[in-house]
Amino acid sequence: MRITSLRNRLALIIGLIVLTAIAIVYFAVVPQLEGRLRDQKLDGLADDAERYAPSLSRLVGSDTPQERLTRQVGLVATRAGAEVNVLGVTSGDEESLFVLADSDRGGVEIDDVQSVAQTALATRRTARATEPTRLGRQALVAEPLIEGGEVRGVAVFADGLGDVQDNVSLIRNRILVAGAFAFLIAVLGGYLVARALSLRIERIERAARKVASGDFSDRIEPDSDDELGQLGAAFDDMQRQLQRLDHARKQFIAQASHELRTPLFSLGGFLELLEDEELDEATRRQFLDHVRAQVERLSRLATELLDLSRLEAGALELRTEPTNVQELARDVAGEFTPMAAQHGSELRVELDGEAIEIECDPERVAQVVRILLDNALLHTPAGTGVVVSAARENGQVHLEVSDSGLGIRRQTMPHIFEPFFTSSDRAQGAGLGLAIARELAERMSGELSVRSVPGSTTFTLKLPA
């Protein structure tokens, strides 16, 4: 049996707790119980001694016949249920005690009660003691017999402590027997409970090892509402998220490889064609333009991949400063004037009269607006109008880019912010722009949303004001 295993350690700990509790009861509680039972017996003897002492005081030291005294002592002993010895006091320089009468039960002798009787005689108060005798340990109570202010003798009440010891011994034995059963049941129950818990933990451990190796097939379904059940639910949720992330990673790599492979194959083909010495100058220039376009596409794709990876890794730093959002929107829109003219589209800027200043990273806000403008001009038919606007609404600043194109199809809407997603096969770009724009918006504690109907599509960047 391995002590290091969880089930064995739990069973051992529970067993030790039970043994500790039994030991405390056996060695601490039982002695206290024995002492209380002994004190109760002494209290009972003291009450009897105080009750019957006056009747004995009147007989001791008087002319009462010995027979009457002996009869009275026997009567008191019967009523008290104890052995009674009446001791007289000798006159002289040193007081000593001698037996005047006893109940003749054969329990104690003068030597057994001498010490407690001398104490009562010296202090003139009730004295208590427990003394060993030939019949076992006895509870002794000595009561001075005082009449007319003079101590005439001492009455000693004695009762055996055998019943107390018998009761205590019985309790000790019962504790040992019950403790042994309790220990066995506790160890067995603890082992079974720990075994059930360890099996559940081992199931999670096996699933964790499979997840570490890339296998997400072993699901952990919560089987209870306790802490392990909550752990299993959290693990299952983590497993599902890791599975989605793993799928997204593989899909990302596959899509990135595809996006890189296409321009690379295109470049290779054009380079082979350019090696032909019989090409005329116009065709060569056309091929060079295609090569330049593919290089620009690769450069843009590499930049977007780098931005996206830095955003997802949380490595992109924001440099906030007071920024006039209206001027920023006007400047970015001005950058796209030649592209809009080439597209045959009217690019308008609509701004409120009041200046809108917020704390933000102007470069990243401009990057989002550039992505939205580029998306609006690339994915709409020629001649489509595009509007850039900025306004303050409900404690936020809204930067909007709207176009009057065909709109986004309903089945496409849930996916437009996913990396590498494009709405059509003929769409330009790698489909990373909107994914980067949304990540940037969230990093700036903002939100990027879209609403689209046939004939109108609006992307809104909301930033805290």
C-alpha positions in Angstrom: 0.0 0.0 0.0 1.4 3.3 -1.1 1.1 6.0 1.6 1.7 8.7 -1.1 -1.6 7.9 -2.9 -4.5 10.2 -2.2 -6.9 7.5 -1.1 -4.5 5.9 1.4 -3.5 9.3 2.9 -7.1 10.3 3.3 -8.0 7.0 5.0 -4.9 7.3 7.2 -5.8 10.9 8.2 -9.4 10.0 9.0 -8.2 7.0 11.1 -5.7 9.2 13.0 -8.5 11.7 13.7 -10.7 9.0 15.1 -7.8 7.6 17.2 -7.1 11.0 18.5 -10.7 11.6 19.5 -10.8 8.2 21.3 -7.5 8.9 23.1 -8.9 12.3 24.3 -12.0 10.6 25.6 -10.1 7.8 27.2 -7.3 9.7 28.8 -8.9 13.1 29.5 -12.7 12.8 29.7 -12.9 9.5 31.6 -10.6 10.6 34.4 -12.7 13.7 34.8 -15.8 11.6 34.9 -14.2 9.4 37.6 -13.3 12.4 39.6 -16.8 13.8 39.4 -18.3 10.5 40.5 -15.9 10.4 43.5 -16.7 14.0 44.4 -20.4 13.2 44.2 -20.0 10.3 46.6 -18.0 12.6 49.0 -20.6 15.3 48.7 -23.3 12.8 49.6 -21.3 11.5 52.6 -20.7 15.1 53.7 -24.4 15.9 53.5 -25.2 12.8 55.6 -22.5 13.7 58.1 -23.9 17.2 58.5 -27.4 15.9 58.9 -26.8 13.2 61.5 -23.9 14.8 63.4 -26.2 16.7 65.9 -27.9 13.5 67.0 -24.6 11.9 67.6 -23.1 15.0 69.4 -25.7 14.9 72.1 -24.9 11.2 72.9 -21.1 11.5 72.9 -19.4 12.7 76.1 -22.6 12.3 78.1 -23.9 9.6 80.4 -25.6 7.8 77.6 -25.2 4.1 77.8 -22.9 2.5 75.3 -25.6 0.3 74.0 -27.8 3.2 73.1 -24.8 5.0 71.3 -24.0 1.8 69.4 -27.7 1.5 68.4 -27.9 5.1 67.3 -24.7 4.7 65.2 -26.1 1.6 63.5 -29.3 3.5 62.8 -27.4 6.4 61.2 -25.3 4.0 59.2 -28.4 2.3 57.8 -30.1 5.6 56.9 -26.9 7.0 55.3 -26.0 3.8 53.5 -22.5 4.1 54.8 -20.2 2.8 57.5 -20.1 5.1 60.5 -17.4 5.3 63.1 -17.6 7.5 66.2 -14.3 8.4 67.8 -13.9 9.9 71.2 -11.3 12.5 72.2 -8.9 11.9 75.1 -8.2 14.7 77.5 -4.7 15.9 78.1 -2.0 17.9 76.6 -2.2 16.1 73.3 -5.6 15.2 72.0 -5.9 11.7 70.6 -8.8 9.7 69.2 -10.2 6.3 70.1 -13.2 4.3 69.0 -16.4 4.9 70.9 -18.8 3.0 68.6 -19.0 1.8 65.0 -21.7 0.4 62.7 -19.8 -3.0 62.7 -19.8 -3.4 59.0 -16.2 -4.5 58.9 -15.2 -2.0 56.3 -12.7 0.3 57.8 -10.5 0.3 60.9 -9.2 3.1 63.2 -5.9 3.3 61.3 -7.8 3.9 58.0 -9.7 6.9 59.3 -7.1 8.3 61.7 -5.7 10.9 59.3 -9.0 12.4 58.1 -10.4 12.3 61.7 -7.3 14.2 63.0 -7.8 16.8 60.3 -11.4 17.4 61.3 -10.4 17.5 65.0 -7.7 20.1 64.3 -9.7 22.4 62.0 -13.2 21.8 63.6 -14.5 21.5 60.1 -15.6 18.7 57.8 -12.7 16.8 56.4 -12.7 14.7 53.2 -10.3 12.1 51.9 -10.1 8.9 49.9 -7.9 6.2 51.4 -6.9 2.7 50.4 -8.1 0.0 52.8 -8.0 -3.8 52.9 -11.4 -3.7 51.2 -10.3 -1.2 48.5 -10.3 2.5 48.2 -12.8 4.2 50.5 -14.4 7.7 50.4 -14.1 9.2 54.0 -15.8 12.2 55.5 -15.0 13.2 59.1 -17.4 15.5 60.9 -16.4 17.0 64.3 -19.1 16.4 67.0 -19.4 19.7 68.8 -21.7 20.3 71.8 -21.7 23.5 73.8 -18.7 24.8 71.9 -16.7 21.7 72.9 -15.5 19.0 70.5 -16.6 15.8 72.1 -15.6 13.5 69.2 -15.5 12.9 65.5 -17.9 10.9 63.3 -16.3 9.3 60.3 -18.6 8.3 57.4 -17.1 5.8 55.0 -18.3 4.3 51.7 -16.5 2.1 49.2 -15.5 3.5 45.8 -15.7 0.1 44.1 -18.9 1.0 42.3 -17.3 4.1 40.9 -14.3 2.2 39.7 -16.5 -0.5 38.3 -18.5 2.1 36.4 -15.4 3.8 35.1 -13.9 0.5 34.0 -17.1 -0.4 32.2 -17.1 3.0 30.4 -13.4 2.5 29.5 -14.1 -0.9 28.0 -17.1 0.4 26.1 -15.0 3.2 24.8 -12.3 0.9 23.6 -14.7 -1.5 21.9 -16.7 1.3 20.3 -13.5 3.1 19.4 -12.2 0.0 17.6 -15.4 -0.3 15.6 -15.4 3.4 14.9 -11.8 3.3 13.8 -12.4 0.4 11.4 -15.5 2.0 10.0 -13.8 5.4 9.6 -10.8 3.9 7.9 -12.9 1.8 5.6 -15.4 4.6 4.9 -12.5 7.1 4.4 -10.8 4.7 2.0 -13.9 4.2 0.0 -14.7 7.9 -0.2 -11.1 8.7 -1.1 -11.1 6.0 -3.7 -14.2 7.4 -5.3 -12.7 10.9 -5.3 -9.3 9.7 -6.6 -11.1 7.9 -9.4 -12.8 11.1 -10.4 -9.5 12.9 -10.2 -7.7 10.2 -12.2 -10.4 10.6 -14.9 -9.6 14.3 -15.1 -5.9 13.6 -15.1 -6.2 11.2 -18.0 -8.2 13.7 -20.0 -5.6 16.4 -19.2 -2.8 14.2 -20.5 -4.8 13.6 -23.7 -5.4 17.3 -24.1 -1.7 17.9 -23.6 -1.0 15.5 -26.5 -3.6 17.1 -28.7 -6.5 14.6 -28.3 -9.7 16.3 -27.3 -12.0 13.3 -27.6 -12.2 12.4 -23.9 -14.9 14.6 -22.6 -15.5 15.3 -18.9 -19.2 15.5 -18.2 -20.0 17.0 -14.7 -21.4 14.3 -12.5 -22.2 16.2 -9.4 -22.5 19.7 -8.0 -19.6 19.5 -5.5 -16.1 21.0 -5.9 -14.9 18.1 -8.1 -18.0 18.4 -10.2 -17.3 22.1 -10.7 -13.7 21.3 -11.5 -14.9 18.8 -14.1 -17.2 21.4 -15.6 -14.4 24.0 -15.7 -12.1 21.4 -17.3 -14.7 20.5 -19.9 -15.2 24.2 -20.7 -11.4 24.6 -21.0 -11.2 21.5 -23.2 -13.9 22.9 -25.5 -12.1 26.2 -25.8 -8.8 24.6 -26.4 -10.3 22.4 -29.1 -11.8 25.5 -30.8 -8.4 27.3 -30.5 -6.6 24.3 -31.8 -9.0 24.1 -34.8 -8.6 27.9 -35.3 -4.9 27.6 -35.2 -4.8 24.8 -37.7 -7.3 26.6 -39.9 -5.2 29.8 -39.5 -2.0 28.1 -40.6 -3.8 26.4 -43.5 -5.3 29.6 -44.7 -2.1 31.6 -44.2 -0.2 29.0 -46.1 -2.8 29.2 -48.9 -2.6 33.0 -49.0 1.2 32.9 -49.1 1.4 30.1 -51.7 -0.8 31.8 -54.2 1.3 35.0 -54.7 4.5 32.9 -54.5 3.4 30.6 -57.2 2.3 33.6 -59.2 5.7 35.3 -58.7 7.5 32.1 -59.8 5.4 31.9 -62.9 6.1 35.5 -63.9 9.8 35.1 -63.2 9.9 32.2 -65.6 8.1 34.2 -68.2 10.5 37.2 -67.7 13.4 34.9 -68.4 12.2 34.7 -72.0 14.5 36.9 -74.1 12.0 37.3 -76.9 9.5 39.2 -74.8 8.6 42.6 -76.1 9.0 45.6 -73.8 5.3 46.2 -73.3 4.7 42.6 -72.2 7.8 42.6 -70.0 6.5 45.8 -68.3 3.1 44.2 -67.8 4.7 41.2 -66.2 6.8 43.5 -64.0 3.6 45.3 -62.9 2.0 41.9 -61.9 5.2 41.0 -60.0 5.1 44.3 -58.2 1.5 43.8 -57.3 2.2 40.3 -55.9 5.1 41.6 -53.9 2.9 44.4 -52.4 0.3 41.7 -51.6 2.9 39.6 -49.8 4.2 42.6 -47.9 0.7 43.6 -46.9 -0.1 40.1 -45.9 3.1 39.8 -43.8 2.3 43.1 -42.0 -1.3 42.1 -41.3 -0.2 38.7 -40.0 2.3 40.3 -37.7 -0.2 42.8 -36.4 -2.8 40.1 -35.8 -0.3 37.9 -34.0 0.9 40.8 -31.8 -2.7 41.7 -31.0 -3.7 38.1 -30.0 -0.5 37.7 -27.9 -1.2 41.0 -26.1 2.1 42.4 -27.2 0.8 45.5 -28.9 1.4 48.7 -26.8 -1.0 51.6 -27.0 0.4 55.2 -26.8 -2.5 57.4 -25.7 -2.5 61.1 -26.1 -5.2 63.9 -26.5 -6.6 63.4 -30.0 -9.0 65.5 -32.1 -11.1 62.7 -33.6 -12.5 65.0 -36.3 -9.1 66.1 -37.6 -8.0 62.4 -37.5 -11.0 61.3 -39.6 -10.5 64.2 -42.1 -6.8 63.3 -42.5 -7.4 59.6 -43.0 -10.2 60.3 -45.5 -7.8 62.6 -47.4 -5.4 59.7 -47.8 -8.1 57.8 -49.7 -9.1 60.6 -52.1 -7.0 59.3 -55.0 -8.2 55.7 -54.5 -11.8 56.9 -54.3 -11.3 58.9 -57.5 -9.9 55.9 -59.2 -12.9 53.9 -58.0 -15.2 56.5 -59.3 -16.7 57.0 -55.9 -17.5 60.2 -53.9 -15.8 60.2 -50.5 -17.5 62.6 -48.1 -16.6 63.6 -44.5 -19.5 64.6 -42.2 -18.4 66.0 -38.9 -20.2 67.8 -36.0 -19.5 71.5 -35.4 -17.9 71.0 -32.0 -14.4 69.6 -31.7 -14.2 66.1 -30.3 -11.1 65.3 -28.2 -10.5 62.1 -26.4 -7.5 60.2 -24.9 -6.6 57.5 -27.4 -3.8 56.1 -29.6 -4.3 58.2 -32.7 -2.2 55.8 -34.9 -4.3 52.8 -34.0 -7.6 54.7 -34.4 -6.4 55.8 -37.8 -5.4 52.2 -38.7 -9.0 51.1 -37.9 -10.5 53.8 -40.1 -8.0 53.0 -42.9 -9.1 49.4 -42.8 -12.8 50.3 -42.9 -12.3 52.8 -45.8 -10.2 50.3 -47.7 -12.8 47.6 -47.1 -15.6 50.0 -48.3 -13.8 50.9 -51.6 -12.6 47.4 -52.4 -15.8 45.4 -51.8 -18.3 47.7 -53.4 -19.1 48.4 -57.1 -17.5 51.3 -58.8 -19.2 54.6 -58.2 -20.5 53.7 -54.7 -20.7 56.6 -52.3 -18.7 56.4 -49.1 -19.2 58.6 -46.0 -16.9 59.1 -43.0 -18.5 60.7 -39.9 -17.6 61.3 -36.3 -20.0 62.2 -33.4 -20.4 62.0 -29.6 -23.3 59.8 -28.5 -24.3 58.5 -25.0 -20.8 59.1 -23.5 -19.0 57.5 -26.4 -17.4 58.7 -29.6 -18.7 57.1 -32.8 -16.5 56.9 -35.9 -18.5 55.6 -38.8 -17.7 54.5 -42.3 -20.8 54.0 -44.5 -21.3 53.0 -48.1 -24.3 52.6 -50.3 -23.2 49.3 -51.9 -25.2 46.1 -52.2 -24.9 45.3 -48.5 -23.6 42.2 -46.7 -25.5 38.9 -47.1 -27.2 37.7 -44.0 -25.3 34.3 -43.9 -22.0 36.2 -44.2 -22.6 38.6 -41.3 -21.5 36.3 -38.5 -18.1 35.6 -40.1 -16.9 38.9 -41.4 -14.6 39.6 -38.4 -13.0 36.1 -38.7 -9.4 36.0 -39.9 -9.0 35.0 -43.6 -12.8 35.3 -44.3 -13.7 36.9 -47.6 -17.2 37.3 -48.9 -16.4 36.1 -52.4 -13.7 34.3 -54.3 -12.9 37.4 -56.3 -12.5 39.6 -53.3 -9.1 41.2 -52.9 -7.0 40.9 -49.8 -6.4 38.1 -47.3 -9.5 38.7 -45.2 -7.4 40.0 -42.2 -8.3 43.6 -42.1 -11.6 43.5 -40.2 -10.2 40.9 -37.8 -7.4 43.3 -37.0 -9.8 46.2 -36.7 -12.0 44.4 -34.2 -8.9 43.3 -32.1 -7.6 46.9 -32.1 -11.0 48.3 -31.0 -11.2 45.8 -28.1 -7.7 46.6 -27.1 -8.7 50.3 -26.9 -11.7 49.4 -24.7 -14.0 50.1 -27.6 -16.2 48.1 -29.9 -16.5 47.6 -33.6 -19.9 46.8 -34.9 -21.7 46.6 -38.3 -25.2 47.0 -39.5 -26.2 46.3 -43.1 -29.3 46.2 -45.3 -29.5 46.1 -49.1 -28.2 49.5 -50.3 -26.4 50.5 -47.0 -23.6 49.2 -44.9 -22.2 51.0 -41.8 -19.2 50.0 -39.7 -19.1 51.9 -36.3 -16.1 52.2 -34.1 -17.2 53.1 -30.6 -14.6 54.6 -28.2 -15.0 55.7 -24.6 -15.1 59.4 -24.3 
